[in-house]
Amino acid sequence: MMPMPEEYWANALFSIIPTILVGGIFWFILRTIVRADRTSRRVYDKIEAEERAKAGLAPKTEASTKS
């Protein structure tokens, strides 16, 4: 285990750095999840449009998707 620094500012930095690192990791994970969700929705919409076109159905409109 690392020895704790004895000076005031060193202790302050030693205390805040883990919080910043955990926050950064949390932000990165959430950002990755949100981007993956956005991408999967975009791909799903594209596939759905292709399938609707193959079946001869009208394209999905904005009004029919909102409920």
HELIX and SHEET records of a PDB file:
HELIX    1   1 TYR A    8  ALA A   55  1                                  48    
HELIX    2   2 GLU A   62  THR A   65  1                                   4    
END                                                                             
